[in-house]
Each structure stands twice: as structure tokens, then as C-alpha cells.
Amino acid sequence: MNKHILKNEGLLFIIKFLGLFALLYYFCLFFISITYRSSNEFYIFLRDHLNFVVLLRYSILRASQFFCNLFSIETYIKDTITIRLQSSRKGLHMGYDCIGYGVMSFWTAFVVANNSTFKKKAYWLIGGLIIIWFINCLRITFLLIALHNNWSVNKYLDHHTQYNIISYCLILILITFYIRNNKNRKHT
């Protein structure tokens, strides 16, 4: 690698960040594609025993079910991708796009690409991923509440786009806190 690139911290960060983001994001897409409807024994093993995507989706559906119960809205998880209201046949189908792996990949790449201690990276990484997961749970909960109350749908901006906007705004806030925290540590 060019010596100039290695000396330029900003450029090095961008290269690490983009490389990590692409690796994480496309790994998720690759994992989904090989485990979706595969007949290969190894891929079936991955799907049945190491499927982090299905586990993440299920955790979001279960948490949303819990939050709905707090609002006295009874729901049930029909299958691994669908949550429905008990009072009607209305429900939500949570596709792969709704899981949030893109937003989570972005946050993970940002934290890992930074120069910090392992402990600090772990703290920020886990905290940020939990926050992203939580707002995704809230999104599903609010959609179920809207279905229960027959609220009209926003014609101009779908919930997936709204979630992405909110998530990336939240990530920008987290990045700001991360950078300020990092600067404060360097000055003390």
C-alpha cells in the first residue's frame, strides 16, 4: 500500500470502513442466499444451526409481540416471518430487508474501523447494535398498533424508508458521541 495512504489517518479510516461495510453487508446477503432454499448439506447445516439472520428476525418479532402486549394488543407469531393480530387476520410479513442488517453493518464497520481500544469498541458496538435492534422492534410494534387501530398509511414515505432515515440519523448521533468521547479521552 502507498506510504501516503498509510500516513493519512482519514483516508485509511475510509478504506477500512468501506471495506468492512462491504464485507459485512455482502456477507449477510451471501448467507441469506445460500441458506434460503438450498439442498447442499453444508448450507442446510448453516440454515438449521447457525442462522443468525433468522434468530435476529425472531428476536425482533418476539420483542414486538411483548411491546404490543403492553398496549393490550394481542398478537401471535404465525411462522418465522409473520406476526399477526389476534383480533383479525391483519399482520406483518418481515422480509429480509426489514431485519436491519444494512444499518447494523454500517454501525459495525464504523466502530471497528476506528482507532480505539478493544474494550471501547466492544462497548460502543454492542450498545449501538442494541439501539438499532430496539428501534426496529419499536417500528414493528407501531405498525401493529396502526393495523389494530386502522390508521391510514403514509402515502409518501413507507415505513421501511422511515426506519432507515431514523436509524441513520440515530447512527449520526451515535457517531457524534463516539467521536466526542474519543477526543475527550485523548485530551485527558
C-alpha positions, 0 to 999 in steps of 0.5 A: 500500500502507498506510504501516503495512504498509510500516513493519512489517518482519514483516508485509511479510516475510509478504506477500512470502513468501506471495506468492512461495510462491504464485507459485512453487508455482502456477507449477510446477503451471501448467507441469506442466499445460500441458506434460503432454499438450498439442498447442499448439506453444508448450507442446510447445516448453516440454515438449521444451526447457525442462522443468525439472520433468522434468530435476529428476525425472531428476536425482533418479532418476539420483542414486538409481540411483548411491546404490543402486549403492553398496549393490550394488543394481542398478537401471535407469531404465525411462522418465522416471518409473520406476526399477526393480530389476534383480533383479525387476520391483519399482520406483518410479513418481515422480509429480509430487508426489514431485519436491519442488517444494512444499518447494523453493518454500517454501525459495525464497520464504523466502530471497528474501523476506528482507532480505539481500544478493544474494550471501547469498541466492544462497548460502543458496538454492542450498545449501538447494535442494541439501539438499532435492534430496539428501534426496529422492534419499536417500528414493528410494534407501531405498525401493529398498533396502526393495523389494530387501530386502522390508521391510514398509511403514509402515502409518501414515505413507507415505513421501511424508508422511515426506519432507515432515515431514523436509524441513520440519523440515530447512527449520526448521533451515535457517531457524534458521541463516539467521536466526542468521547474519543477526543475527550479521552485523548485530551485527558 
